[in-house]
Amino acid sequence: MIVYGSGLSPFVRKVLVYAAEKGVALDLVAAGLGRGGPDFAEASPFGKMPGFRDPGADGGKDFCISDSTAIIAYLEAKYPDPALIPAEPMARARTVWFEEFADTILFAVASKIFFNRFVGPKVLKVGGDESIAAAAVAQELPPLLDYLESVVSPSGFLVADRLTVADIAVASPFVNLRHVDVPVDPARWPKAAAYLAGVHARPSFARLIADEQRMVARLA
């Protein structure tokens, strides 16, 4: 099975970490930002990362879909064990909520920082607006960390006292913030900082983070 995109995308990273936790093998093919060609276009008609292809899964034809949430829903149905989306109604609803929080509210803030400090100046060579990034760090990110500080359970997870898609989704954008030296202050947000450190230390995340750090260093 193939995932199209860049490992620096929090949405691509979310799918790759999810698959690693499941023990499902995925091949990452570089796509987006003008790359990927017709195969990527077939999997993601609007050019959004990630795209996905399961060769021969649809009656002998390739099954293609885009969007990280849709890809994970497909893989969870195809490979139900270990379950990373809980079946219990309240736990499932909370997992869906945290994924939505990560994909929309958190991503909107993190992308202002990561784009203006890395993607714009280092990848696209179009420069970045540091005032936008600085305002996001100073004004928009702290309330999200306050919220995260309030919801991390003593178990070190967000839902059901075990790893779920909620943790994978929420932890992923914070990797991008690490790449541009925006740490979570453990003095101000001790539970959130410990939570993210624990999730990022899992082999599924740690291997990708190490690979990305080398990529970031080259581009910088």
SEVOTOR-591987 format. One record per residue: residue number from 1; residue in three letters; x, y, z of N, C-alpha, C in turn. Coordinates in steps of 0.001 Angstrom, whole numbers, plus 524288, in hexadecimal, padded with zeros to 5 digits. Example, Ala and Ser with C-alpha at 12.3 -4.5 7.8 and 13.67 -1.06 7.14 Angstrom:
LUMMAR  lumvo  gukol     nX     nY     nZ    caX    caY    caZ     cX     cY     cZ
LUMMAR      1    ALA  83386  7E9C6  81E78  8300C  7EE6C  81E78  83390  7F31C  81E78
LUMMAR      2    SER  83232  7F736  81BA8  83566  7FBDC  81BE4  83264  8001E  81EBE
// end
This chain:
LUMMAR  lumvo  gukol     nX     nY     nZ    caX    caY    caZ     cX     cY     cZ
LUMMAR      1    MET  8034D  7FB58  80000  80000  80000  80000  80371  804DA  80000
LUMMAR      2    ILE  80178  808FA  7FD99  80492  80DA9  7FCA1  801F1  81266  7FF20
LUMMAR      3    VAL  80525  81599  8019C  8037F  81AC0  8036D  8068E  81EC3  80049
LUMMAR      4    TYR  803C7  82290  7FE18  8063F  826B5  7FB13  80682  82BA5  7FE63
LUMMAR      5    GLY  80B19  82E0D  7FE8D  80B9D  832F2  80160  8111F  833C3  8034E
LUMMAR      6    SER  811A4  83733  80717  816A8  83861  8098B  81656  83713  80F4A
LUMMAR      7    GLY  81A85  834AC  81154  81A99  8335F  816DA  81A5B  83811  81A68
LUMMAR      8    LEU  81B75  83CC5  81861  81B1B  8417C  81B8E  81582  8435D  81C38
LUMMAR      9    SER  811E2  84110  81956  80C55  8424B  81A20  80A5D  83F86  81EFF
LUMMAR     10    PRO  807E6  84251  822A1  805D7  83FA4  8273C  801B3  83B9D  825F0
LUMMAR     11    PHE  7FF03  83C4F  82186  7FAF6  83899  82003  7FD5C  8339B  81DC4
LUMMAR     12    VAL  8017C  83437  81AA6  8044A  82FA0  818BF  806C0  82CBC  81D53
LUMMAR     13    ARG  8093A  82FAE  820CA  80BB0  82D4F  82566  807AC  82A5B  828AD
LUMMAR     14    LYS  80311  82C87  8293F  7FEF5  829F2  82C4B  7FDBE  8248E  82A0A
LUMMAR     15    VAL  7FD43  82437  824E1  7FC19  81F34  82265  800A3  81B6A  82311
LUMMAR     16    LEU  8056A  81D46  82264  809F2  819D9  822D8  80A9B  817CD  82866
LUMMAR     17    VAL  809D0  81B25  82C42  80A31  8195C  831B4  805DB  81579  832E6
LUMMAR     18    TYR  80122  816B7  83137  7FCBD  81322  83209  7FE00  80DC2  82FC8
LUMMAR     19    ALA  7FFEA  80DA1  82AF5  8011E  8089F  82872  8056A  805C0  82B5F
LUMMAR     20    ALA  80955  80893  82D30  80D8D  80612  83027  80B7D  803AD  8352C
LUMMAR     21    GLU  807FB  80656  837CB  805B1  80437  83C9B  80263  7FF68  83B7F
LUMMAR     22    LYS  80025  7FF33  836D6  7FCFE  7FABD  8353B  8004D  7F632  83335
LUMMAR     23    GLY  8052E  7F759  831C1  80858  7F360  82F26  806E8  7F2B7  82977
LUMMAR     24    VAL  804C4  7F6D3  8271A  80335  7F6C3  821A0  80773  7F97D  81E6C
LUMMAR     25    ALA  80949  7F6FC  81A4D  80D76  7F929  81713  80B3B  7FCF7  81310
LUMMAR     26    LEU  80D64  801AF  812FE  80BFD  80599  80F20  810F1  807A9  80C95
LUMMAR     27    ASP  810B3  8089E  80789  81505  80B1C  804BC  813B5  810D6  803F7
LUMMAR     28    LEU  81754  8144A  8057E  81699  819E6  804BF  818F4  81B84  7FF87
LUMMAR     29    VAL  815B6  81DD7  7FC3D  8176B  81FD8  7F728  81700  825CD  7F757
LUMMAR     30    ALA  81B47  82873  7F611  81B5F  82E24  7F653  8174C  83077  7F2A8
LUMMAR     31    ALA  81428  83402  7F4C1  81006  83675  7F1A5  80E76  83B8B  7F448
LUMMAR     32    GLY  80BBA  83EC1  7F14F  80A30  843E2  7F333  80E1F  847F6  7F188
LUMMAR     33    LEU  80C7E  84CE0  7F187  80FE2  8512A  7EFE6  81201  85030  7EA64
LUMMAR     34    GLY  80E80  84E66  7E70D  80FF1  84D87  7E199  8121B  8482F  7E063
LUMMAR     35    ARG  81283  844D2  7E449  8149F  83F99  7E35B  81037  83B92  7E390
LUMMAR     36    GLY  8115A  836F8  7E17F  80DBA  8329F  7E1FC  80B4E  830D9  7DCF4
LUMMAR     37    GLY  80A84  83469  7D948  80885  83300  7D429  80310  830AB  7D442
LUMMAR     38    PRO  801AC  82DBE  7D02E  7FC4F  82BB8  7CFAC  7FAD4  827CB  7D3E2
LUMMAR     39    ASP  7FE8A  824E1  7D5ED  7FD37  82123  7DA11  7FB40  82400  7DEE7
LUMMAR     40    PHE  7FDEB  82833  7E057  7FC3A  82B58  7E4CE  7F704  82DF3  7E3A2
LUMMAR     41    ALA  7F669  82FEF  7DEE3  7F187  8328B  7DD70  7ECE6  82ED1  7DDBA
LUMMAR     42    GLU  7EDC0  829EB  7DC54  7E989  82614  7DCAD  7E80E  82517  7E25B
LUMMAR     43    ALA  7EBFB  824F9  7E5C7  7EAEE  823EC  7EB4B  7E8E5  828BB  7EE29
LUMMAR     44    SER  7EA75  82D55  7EC64  7E8EA  8322E  7EF03  7E785  83635  7EADF
LUMMAR     45    PRO  7E2AE  83648  7E91C  7E12C  83993  7E4AA  7E222  83F66  7E578
LUMMAR     46    PHE  7E252  84133  7EA72  7E327  846B9  7EB74  7E8B1  847E1  7ED5C
LUMMAR     47    GLY  7EC1C  84402  7ECEA  7F195  844E0  7EE03  7F2FF  84570  7F3B1
LUMMAR     48    LYS  7EF95  843B8  7F72C  7F0A2  8441F  7FCBE  7F377  83F47  7FEB5
LUMMAR     49    MET  7F71C  84021  8023F  7F9DF  83BC1  804B4  7F706  83A18  809AB
LUMMAR     50    PRO  7F6CE  834EB  80A9A  7F8DA  830A7  8076F  7F4CC  82E78  803A9
LUMMAR     51    GLY  7F6D3  82C09  7FF96  7F3AE  82894  7FC59  7F50D  822FB  7FDC4
LUMMAR     52    PHE  7F1B7  81F5F  7FC2B  7F27A  819EB  7FDC1  7F0B9  8164C  7F969
LUMMAR     53    ARG  7F38C  811FC  7F8CE  7F236  80E0A  7F4E6  7F2F4  8089C  7F746
LUMMAR     54    ASP  7EEEF  80553  7F6B8  7EF49  7FFD2  7F837  7EEB9  7FCAC  7F333
LUMMAR     55    PRO  7F31C  7FAE0  7F0FC  7F2EC  7F84B  7EBDC  7EF73  7F36A  7EBD6
LUMMAR     56    GLY  7EBEA  7F341  7E816  7E8B3  7EEA6  7E742  7E47F  7EDB0  7EB4C
LUMMAR     57    ALA  7E391  7F16F  7EEC9  7DFE7  7F07B  7F312  7DA34  7F0DE  7F179
LUMMAR     58    ASP  7D921  7F383  7ED2E  7D3B9  7F481  7EB94  7D258  7F0F3  7E700
LUMMAR     59    GLY  7D156  7EC03  7E848  7CFF3  7E84B  7E434  7D42B  7E7B6  7E019
LUMMAR     60    GLY  7D90C  7E7FA  7E1C4  7DD6F  7E7A6  7DE26  7DF75  7ECED  7DC64
LUMMAR     61    LYS  7DC6D  7F10A  7DD3D  7DE25  7F651  7DC0A  7E07C  7F8CB  7E0F0
LUMMAR     62    ASP  7E3AA  7FCBD  7E01E  7E5E7  7FF89  7E48E  7E1A6  80299  7E754
LUMMAR     63    PHE  7E1DF  8028A  7EC87  7DE78  805EE  7EF9D  7E18F  80AC4  7F111
LUMMAR     64    CYS  7DF80  80F5E  7EF9B  7E22A  8144C  7F0B5  7DEAB  817CC  7F3FF
LUMMAR     65    ILE  7E114  81A8D  7F799  7DE37  81E2F  7FAF4  7E21E  82236  7FCEE
LUMMAR     66    SER  7E02F  826BB  7FE6A  7E38D  82AB6  800BF  7E12D  82C76  805EA
LUMMAR     67    ASP  7E43E  82F82  808D7  7E2F0  8317E  80E02  7E48A  82D8E  8122C
LUMMAR     68    SER  7E784  82F67  815F3  7E9AB  82BE1  819ED  7E56F  82927  81D11
LUMMAR     69    THR  7E133  82BE2  81E46  7DCFF  82977  82152  7DA69  82519  81E40
LUMMAR     70    ALA  7D97A  825F7  81937  7D717  821EB  815F1  7DABD  81D42  81558
LUMMAR     71    ILE  7DFC5  81E47  814B1  7E38A  81A04  81429  7E3AB  816B7  81919
LUMMAR     72    ILE  7E3C8  8194D  81D9A  7E3ED  81669  8228A  7DEDC  8136A  82362
LUMMAR     73    ALA  7DA6C  815A9  821EC  7D577  812D9  8226D  7D580  80DDF  81F25
LUMMAR     74    TYR  7D7B9  80E3C  81A7B  7D81D  809A1  81716  7DBA6  80583  81984
LUMMAR     75    LEU  7E032  80722  81B4B  7E3E4  80362  81D80  7E1DB  800FD  82292
LUMMAR     76    GLU  7DF0E  80414  825A1  7DCF7  80203  82A87  7D8DE  7FDCE  8297A
LUMMAR     77    ALA  7D5C2  7FE9C  8256A  7D1E1  7FAA5  823FF  7D46F  7F5CB  821B1
LUMMAR     78    LYS  7D89A  7F690  81EC4  7DB3F  7F230  81C38  7DEAE  7EF2F  8200F
LUMMAR     79    TYR  7E101  7F1E8  823BC  7E483  7EF7D  82794  7E2B2  7F10E  82D10
LUMMAR     80    PRO  7DEAD  7EE83  82F14  7DC42  7F054  833F6  7DF92  7EF96  838D8
LUMMAR     81    ASP  7E388  7EC48  838B5  7E6AE  7EB43  83D5E  7EC56  7ECF5  83C79
LUMMAR     82    PRO  7EE9F  7EF94  84059  7EC33  7F1A7  8451C  7E8D9  7F66E  843DB
LUMMAR     83    ALA  7E489  7F6F2  8468A  7E0EE  7FB41  84580  7E33F  80065  84767
LUMMAR     84    LEU  7E3AC  80422  843E0  7E583  80955  84555  7E123  80D60  84540
LUMMAR     85    ILE  7DC80  80BA2  843C3  7D7C4  80EC5  8445A  7D421  80BA7  847DC
LUMMAR     86    PRO  7D32C  80D61  84CAA  7D029  80A3B  8505D  7CA97  8093B  84E78
LUMMAR     87    ALA  7C870  804DD  85032  7C310  80387  84ED8  7BF2E  805D9  852AF
LUMMAR     88    GLU  7C0BE  8067A  85797  7BD32  8089F  85B8D  7BB78  80E11  859DE
LUMMAR     89    PRO  7B659  80F47  85A1A  7B45C  81414  857AF  7B6FF  8191A  85977
LUMMAR     90    MET  7B796  819D9  85E96  7B9DE  81EC5  86065  7BF9E  81F24  85EF3
LUMMAR     91    ALA  7C273  81AD9  85F6A  7C7FE  81ADA  85DFD  7C8A5  81BC8  85826
LUMMAR     92    ARG  7C53B  81983  854FD  7C590  81A62  84F5C  7C47C  82016  84E12
LUMMAR     93    ALA  7C07E  82250  85080  7BF3D  827CD  84F7B  7C3BE  82B58  85116
LUMMAR     94    ARG  7C635  82A42  8557F  7CA93  82D82  85739  7CF40  82CE6  8538F
LUMMAR     95    THR  7D00C  8283B  8518E  7D445  8276C  84DCD  7D351  82A93  848DC
LUMMAR     96    VAL  7CE8C  82A78  846E6  7CD30  82D87  84244  7CDF6  83358  84356
LUMMAR     97    TRP  7CC50  83514  84803  7CCF5  83AA0  8495D  7D2B2  83C31  8496B
LUMMAR     98    PHE  7D612  8392C  84BF2  7DB93  83AAB  84C41  7DE22  83AA0  846E6
LUMMAR     99    GLU  7DC88  836FB  8438C  7DEAC  83702  83E40  7DCF4  83BF5  83B62
LUMMAR    100    GLU  7D816  83D6F  83C07  7D62A  84238  8398D  7D8E9  84708  83BCA
LUMMAR    101    PHE  7D9A1  8472B  840E2  7DC7F  84B6D  84368  7E1F5  84BEC  8410E
LUMMAR    102    ALA  7E49C  8478A  8406D  7E9E8  84794  83E4B  7E9F7  84958  838A1
LUMMAR    103    ASP  7E656  84743  8358C  7E66A  84824  82FE3  7E49F  84D9C  82E58
LUMMAR    104    THR  7E1BA  85037  831AE  7DF9D  8555A  83047  7E1D3  8599F  833D5
LUMMAR    105    ILE  7E076  8598B  838D0  7E1F2  85DCE  83C55  7E7D6  85DF4  83D35
LUMMAR    106    LEU  7EA19  8598F  83EBB  7EFB3  85966  83FC1  7F2D7  85A2C  83AC1
LUMMAR    107    PHE  7F156  85792  83697  7F42F  85815  831AF  7F431  85DB7  82FBC
LUMMAR    108    ALA  7EFCB  86071  83048  7EF82  865CF  82E5F  7F39A  86941  830FB
LUMMAR    109    VAL  7F48B  86865  835F6  7F870  86B81  838C7  7FDF1  869A9  83776
LUMMAR    110    ALA  7FECF  8648E  837B7  8040C  8627B  836AF  805DC  863B8  83122
LUMMAR    111    SER  80243  863B1  82D6A  803CF  864AF  82801  8059B  86A4C  82736
LUMMAR    112    LYS  80363  86DF9  82A25  80539  87365  829C2  80AF5  873C6  82B66
LUMMAR    113    ILE  80C59  870C8  82F47  811B2  870E6  8313B  81551  86DFD  82D81
LUMMAR    114    PHE  813D8  86936  82C26  81742  865E9  828FA  817E1  86814  82378
LUMMAR    115    PHE  813AE  86A0D  82134  81419  86C2B  81BE7  817A7  870F1  81BCF
LUMMAR    116    ASN  816C4  8748A  81F57  8199B  8797B  81F20  81F3B  87912  82100
LUMMAR    117    ARG  82073  87506  823F8  825D1  8745C  825C4  828D5  87028  822CD
LUMMAR    118    PHE  82604  86CDE  81FD3  828D9  868B5  81D13  8270B  867F9  81773
LUMMAR    119    VAL  82219  866B2  8169E  82058  86549  81155  8211F  869C8  80D8C
LUMMAR    120    GLY  81F4E  86E6D  80EEF  81FDB  872E6  80B74  82587  87433  80A4C
LUMMAR    121    PRO  828AD  87543  80E4D  82E14  876E4  80D3C  831BD  87282  80B89
LUMMAR    122    LYS  83100  86DB8  80D80  834D0  86996  80C81  8334A  865E8  80817
LUMMAR    123    VAL  82E42  864F9  80767  82C83  86134  8036E  82AB6  863FE  7FE7F
LUMMAR    124    LEU  8271D  867B0  7FF13  824F5  86A5E  7FA8B  8283B  86F09  7F8D7
LUMMAR    125    LYS  82BBE  870CF  7FC40  82F2B  87545  7FB11  82C11  87A34  7F9DC
LUMMAR    126    VAL  827B7  87AE2  7FCA7  82483  87F91  7FBE6  8248C  8830C  800B8
LUMMAR    127    GLY  82799  8818D  8049A  827BF  88496  80969  8233F  88346  80CFB
LUMMAR    128    GLY  8236E  88568  811A0  81F50  88495  81573  81E6B  88990  8187A
LUMMAR    129    ASP  819F9  889DF  81AEC  81892  88E77  81E0C  8195B  88D21  823C6
LUMMAR    130    GLU  81DAF  88ED9  82600  81EEA  88D86  82B61  81AF4  88FD0  82F35
LUMMAR    131    SER  81881  8941C  82DD0  814A8  89668  83162  80FFA  892C9  83216
LUMMAR    132    ILE  80E84  89001  82DEB  80A31  88C45  82E57  80BC7  887B8  831CF
LUMMAR    133    ALA  81080  885A7  830F2  8125D  88149  8341E  812D9  882D7  839D8
LUMMAR    134    ALA  81514  88761  83ADC  815E2  88916  84042  810B6  889ED  84311
LUMMAR    135    ALA  80CE5  88C1D  84059  807C4  88CE4  842C3  80525  887B7  84400
LUMMAR    136    ALA  805CC  883E4  84087  80385  87EBB  8417E  80604  87C37  84643
LUMMAR    137    VAL  80B2D  87CB6  846CC  80DE9  87A7E  84B52  80C30  87D2A  8505C
LUMMAR    138    ALA  80BCE  88248  8503B  80ACD  8853F  85501  80514  88563  8568F
LUMMAR    139    GLN  80193  8856E  852AE  7FC1B  88675  853EB  7F877  881D4  852DB
LUMMAR    140    GLU  7F96C  87EF2  84EA8  7F5BC  87ADD  84D13  7F70F  87582  84F3B
LUMMAR    141    LEU  7FC10  87440  84FB1  7FD90  86F15  8518C  7FCA3  86E49  85766
LUMMAR    142    PRO  7FDB2  8721B  85AC6  7FD05  8712A  86061  7F794  86F4D  86203
LUMMAR    143    PRO  7F33D  87175  85FF6  7EE2A  86F54  86186  7ED66  86998  86008
LUMMAR    144    LEU  7EFC5  867EF  85BB6  7EF4E  8627A  85A22  7F26C  85EFF  85DD5
LUMMAR    145    LEU  7F6E9  860E6  85F8C  7F9F9  85DF4  86360  7F750  85DED  868B6
LUMMAR    146    ASP  7F4B7  86237  86A18  7F19F  8623F  86EEF  7ED72  85DF6  86EBC
LUMMAR    147    TYR  7EAE3  85D8B  86A3C  7E6E7  85980  8699E  7E94A  85417  869FB
LUMMAR    148    LEU  7ED93  85339  8673B  7F010  84E1A  86761  7F1C7  84CC2  86CE9
LUMMAR    149    GLU  7F3D3  85087  86FAF  7F566  84FB1  87521  7F0D0  84DD2  87870
LUMMAR    150    SER  7EC19  84FA7  87722  7E780  84E5F  87A46  7E51E  84911  878F9
LUMMAR    151    VAL  7E68E  846BE  87482  7E3E5  841F4  872D7  7E75F  83D22  872D0
LUMMAR    152    VAL  7EC85  83DC6  87364  7EFE8  8392A  8739D  7EEC8  8362B  87899
LUMMAR    153    SER  7EDE0  83117  8781D  7EC91  82DEF  87CA8  7F181  82C0F  87F69
LUMMAR    154    PRO  7F10F  82A5E  88450  7F5AD  82857  88711  7F845  823BD  88449
LUMMAR    155    SER  7F552  82119  880F2  7F78C  81CAF  87E07  7FB6E  81E67  879E7
LUMMAR    156    GLY  7FB59  8237D  87899  7FEBD  82569  8747B  7FC53  82537  86F19
LUMMAR    157    PHE  7F72C  82456  86EDD  7F470  82437  869E2  7EF9F  827B0  86A3D
LUMMAR    158    LEU  7ED10  82886  865CA  7E87A  82BEC  865B1  7E364  828FA  8666D
LUMMAR    159    VAL  7E327  82421  86491  7DE43  8212A  8648E  7DF5F  81B8C  86639
LUMMAR    160    ALA  7DC08  81970  86978  7DBE9  813CF  86A9F  7E0E6  811B9  86D28
LUMMAR    161    ASP  7E433  81545  86F42  7E8FF  813AE  871FF  7EC92  8104C  86E9E
LUMMAR    162    ARG  7EC72  8113D  86984  7EFF6  80E76  865F7  7F085  811AC  86107
LUMMAR    163    LEU  7F44B  81033  85DCB  7F51B  81304  858EF  7F076  8125B  85551
LUMMAR    164    THR  7EEB0  816B2  85326  7EA95  816AE  84F2F  7EC17  81A91  84AE7
LUMMAR    165    VAL  7E8D5  81AD2  846F6  7E993  81EA9  842D4  7E9AA  8242E  8450D
LUMMAR    166    ALA  7E701  82505  8495E  7E712  82A2E  84BD3  7EC9C  82BEC  84D00
LUMMAR    167    ASP  7EFB1  8288F  84F50  7F512  829EC  850B7  7F870  82AB6  84BE5
LUMMAR    168    ILE  7F7C7  82751  8480C  7FAE1  827BE  84348  7F9BD  82CE5  8408C
LUMMAR    169    ALA  7F4BC  82E47  84024  7F339  83313  83D74  7F51D  837E9  84057
LUMMAR    170    VAL  7F475  8380C  84571  7F5F1  83CB3  84878  7FBD3  83D55  848AB
LUMMAR    171    ALA  7FEAE  8391C  84935  8045F  8397D  849A9  806F2  83AF5  84484
LUMMAR    172    SER  8047A  839CF  8401A  8071A  83A8D  83B13  8087C  8403B  839E3
LUMMAR    173    PRO  804F0  8440D  83A65  8067F  84971  8392E  80ACF  84B84  83CB8
LUMMAR    174    PHE  80B48  8496D  84162  80F60  84B40  844E5  814CF  8499C  84307
LUMMAR    175    VAL  81525  845A0  83FB3  81A25  84452  83D56  81BFB  848D0  839DD
LUMMAR    176    ASN  81865  84B0C  836D9  819C5  84F80  83392  81BAF  85416  836DA
LUMMAR    177    LEU  81946  854E6  83B5A  81B05  8591D  83EC4  82070  857FE  840F0
LUMMAR    178    ARG  82194  85311  8420D  826DC  851A6  843B3  82ADC  852F9  83F86
LUMMAR    179    HIS  82972  8522B  83AA1  82D19  85320  83654  82E8B  858E7  835D3
LUMMAR    180    VAL  82B38  85C68  837D3  82C72  86203  8378B  82D59  86442  83D00
LUMMAR    181    ASP  82F01  860CF  8408A  830BE  86271  845C8  82C88  8655D  848D7
LUMMAR    182    VAL  827D2  86320  848C6  8239B  86521  84C19  8224F  860CF  84FF9
LUMMAR    183    PRO  824FE  860A8  85472  8240F  85C84  8583D  81F46  85DA2  85B97
LUMMAR    184    VAL  81D71  85997  85E31  81947  85A31  86212  81BF4  85AE3  8675B
LUMMAR    185    ASP  81B2C  85F54  869C4  81DCF  860AC  86EA4  81BED  85D1C  8730F
LUMMAR    186    PRO  81F51  859A9  8751E  81D87  85615  8793B  81C61  858CD  87E62
LUMMAR    187    ALA  81E62  85D83  87F1A  81D22  86064  883E3  8178A  86270  883BF
LUMMAR    188    ARG  815BD  863FB  87F2D  81075  8661A  87E9F  80C6B  861E1  87D80
LUMMAR    189    TRP  80DFE  85DF1  87A60  80A60  859C4  878D4  80CE2  85477  879F4
LUMMAR    190    PRO  80D99  85304  87ED6  8107B  84E2E  88010  80DE0  84941  87E0D
LUMMAR    191    LYS  808BA  848E9  87E80  80615  8442A  87CAD  80632  843C6  876BB
LUMMAR    192    ALA  8054A  8481D  87418  8055F  84812  86E68  80AD3  846D1  86C5B
LUMMAR    193    ALA  80ED1  84922  86ECF  81430  84826  86D11  815A9  8426B  86DCF
LUMMAR    194    ALA  81450  84038  87253  81590  83AB8  87357  81271  83726  86FB6
LUMMAR    195    TYR  80D99  8388D  86EC5  80A47  83579  86B3D  80CA1  83541  865BF
LUMMAR    196    LEU  80DFF  839C4  863A2  81023  839EC  85E5A  81565  83730  85E0E
LUMMAR    197    ALA  818A6  837D8  8620A  81DB2  8352B  86210  81CEC  82F43  86201
LUMMAR    198    GLY  81915  82D65  864F7  81811  827CC  86522  81615  825A4  85FFF
LUMMAR    199    VAL  8127D  8286C  85D84  81068  82697  85881  8149E  826DD  85448
LUMMAR    200    HIS  81799  82B12  85437  81BB0  82B9E  85046  8201B  827AF  850FE
LUMMAR    201    ALA  820B1  8259B  855B4  824D2  821C3  856AA  82359  81C4A  854D6
LUMMAR    202    ARG  81E68  81B68  85399  81CDC  8164D  851A4  81FCA  8152E  84C89
LUMMAR    203    PRO  82152  81050  84B8F  82443  80F28  846C5  82190  810FE  841CB
LUMMAR    204    SER  81C6B  810D4  841B8  81983  8126F  83D0C  81A7C  81829  83BB5
LUMMAR    205    PHE  81AE0  81B6E  83FAD  81C0A  820F8  83EE3  821E6  821F4  83E83
LUMMAR    206    ALA  824E3  81F88  84204  82A6C  820DD  84290  82D71  82005  83D87
LUMMAR    207    ARG  82C55  81BCD  83AC4  82F23  81AC2  835DF  82E02  81EF8  831D9
LUMMAR    208    LEU  8290B  82079  8315F  827A5  82481  82D96  829FA  829C1  82F15
LUMMAR    209    ILE  829D4  82B02  83420  82BFE  83005  835E2  831CB  83058  8349F
LUMMAR    210    ALA  834A5  82C20  83582  83A3C  82C1A  8344E  83B32  82CEE  82E7E
LUMMAR    211    ASP  83825  82A4A  82B36  838B3  82AF2  8258F  8377F  83095  823F5
LUMMAR    212    GLU  83368  832C2  8263F  831DA  83815  824EF  835E9  83C07  826B7
LUMMAR    213    GLN  83833  83B2E  82B30  83C29  83ED1  82D14  840C1  83F24  82957
LUMMAR    214    ARG  8422D  83ABD  8270F  84659  83AD6  82328  844A1  83DD5  81E43
LUMMAR    215    MET  83FCA  83D22  81CB3  83DBD  83FFE  8182F  83DA1  845CE  81940
LUMMAR    216    VAL  83BBD  84748  81DCC  83B6A  84CC8  81F3E  840DA  84F2E  81F59
LUMMAR    217    ALA  84494  84C66  82172  849EC  84E60  821B3  84C1D  84F52  81C3B
LUMMAR    218    ARG  84B04  84BC7  8189D  84CEC  84C77  8133B  84A77  85147  810AD
LUMMAR    219    LEU  84568  851DC  8115C  842AC  85639  80EE6  84421  85B6F  81169
LUMMAR    220    ALA  84550  85B47  81669  846BE  86015  81920  84C43  861D2  817D0
// end
